[in-house]
Amino acid sequence: MAKKLLAIQMPQGHWAMSLLGQEFYPGPETSGSSFFVYGLAWGINRGVLDKATYIDAVKRGWNAMAGYVTEEGMLGYVQPIGGGPGMAWADKSEVYGTGAFLSAGSEVYTLFGGE
């Protein structure tokens, strides 16, 4: 799965709402993307994933997610709860997106030694 995530990461650093249907929902979605960043960083930190192979995806993903934090400190572009992909907006935030983002941040912080 980790290898496939590298191939489908969007140029901006996030992953699309529909992983294999990016042309239909190319916009940012931060809850899933945050979980992917978390998982990749977790894998690197524990020696499960090769650092040289995956660190760029973690950096790009984290930088994209950090760019979607509003001036008020809210994480935007969190897809609403639903049975399938849907649009997310810059001002759309949910607690599950924030939790995923904080989890990713914890692993990214560990990965980069607090830099």
C-alpha positions as CSV (number, residue, x, y, z in Angstrom):
1,M,0.0,0.0,0.0
2,A,2.8,2.4,0.9
3,K,4.4,2.0,-2.6
4,K,1.0,2.7,-4.3
5,L,0.6,5.9,-2.2
6,L,3.8,7.3,-3.7
7,A,2.4,6.8,-7.2
8,I,-0.9,8.4,-6.6
9,Q,0.2,11.4,-4.4
10,M,-1.0,14.6,-6.1
11,P,1.7,17.1,-7.3
12,Q,0.6,19.6,-4.5
13,G,1.4,16.9,-1.9
14,H,-2.1,15.8,-0.8
15,W,-4.0,12.7,-1.9
16,A,-7.2,13.1,-3.8
17,M,-10.6,12.3,-2.3
18,S,-11.0,9.3,-4.7
19,L,-7.6,7.7,-4.8
20,L,-8.1,6.0,-8.1
21,G,-10.5,8.5,-9.6
22,Q,-8.4,11.7,-9.1
23,E,-9.7,13.2,-12.3
24,F,-13.2,13.4,-10.7
25,Y,-12.1,14.8,-7.3
26,P,-8.7,16.3,-7.7
27,G,-9.1,18.9,-4.9
28,P,-7.4,18.6,-1.5
29,E,-8.8,16.4,1.3
30,T,-6.9,16.6,4.5
31,S,-8.3,13.9,6.8
32,G,-7.2,11.0,4.6
33,S,-4.0,12.7,3.5
34,S,-3.1,13.3,7.1
35,F,-3.6,9.6,7.9
36,F,-1.4,8.7,4.9
37,V,1.4,11.1,6.1
38,Y,1.0,9.6,9.6
39,G,1.3,6.0,8.3
40,L,4.3,6.7,6.1
41,A,6.1,8.6,8.9
42,W,5.2,6.0,11.4
43,G,6.7,3.3,9.1
44,I,9.9,5.2,8.6
45,N,10.2,5.9,12.4
46,R,9.9,2.2,13.2
47,G,12.1,0.9,10.4
48,V,9.3,-0.7,8.5
49,L,9.6,1.6,5.5
50,D,12.8,2.7,3.8
51,K,13.5,6.4,4.8
52,A,15.2,7.3,1.5
53,T,12.2,6.0,-0.5
54,Y,9.4,7.5,1.5
55,I,10.7,10.7,3.2
56,D,10.0,13.0,0.2
57,A,6.3,11.9,0.2
58,V,6.1,12.6,3.9
59,K,7.6,16.1,3.5
60,R,5.4,17.0,0.5
61,G,2.3,15.7,2.3
62,W,3.0,17.4,5.6
63,N,3.8,20.7,3.8
64,A,0.5,20.5,1.9
65,M,-1.5,19.8,5.1
66,A,0.2,22.6,7.0
67,G,-0.8,24.9,4.1
68,Y,-4.4,24.1,4.6
69,V,-4.5,25.4,8.2
70,T,-6.5,28.6,8.4
71,E,-5.4,31.8,10.1
72,E,-7.8,30.8,12.9
73,G,-5.9,27.5,13.4
74,M,-8.6,25.3,11.8
75,L,-7.6,22.5,9.4
76,G,-9.6,23.1,6.2
77,Y,-10.5,20.8,3.3
78,V,-11.8,18.0,5.5
79,Q,-14.3,15.9,3.5
80,P,-17.7,15.6,5.1
81,I,-18.8,12.2,6.4
82,G,-20.5,10.3,3.7
83,G,-20.6,7.1,1.7
84,G,-18.4,8.2,-1.1
85,P,-16.1,11.0,-2.3
86,G,-17.4,14.5,-2.2
87,M,-16.1,18.0,-2.4
88,A,-14.3,19.7,0.5
89,W,-13.7,23.4,1.0
90,A,-11.1,25.6,2.6
91,D,-13.4,26.4,5.5
92,K,-14.7,22.8,6.1
93,S,-13.2,21.3,9.2
94,E,-14.1,18.3,11.4
95,V,-12.6,16.9,14.6
96,Y,-11.6,13.6,12.9
97,G,-9.5,15.7,10.4
98,T,-7.8,17.6,13.2
99,G,-7.1,14.4,15.0
100,A,-5.5,12.8,11.9
101,F,-3.4,16.0,11.4
102,L,-2.2,16.0,15.0
103,S,-1.3,12.3,14.8
104,A,0.7,13.0,11.5
105,G,2.4,16.0,13.2
106,S,3.5,13.8,16.1
107,E,5.2,11.3,13.7
108,V,6.6,14.0,11.5
109,Y,8.1,15.8,14.5
110,T,9.7,12.5,15.6
111,L,11.0,11.8,12.1
112,F,12.7,15.2,11.8
113,G,14.0,15.4,15.3
114,G,11.9,18.4,16.3
115,E,13.3,20.5,13.4
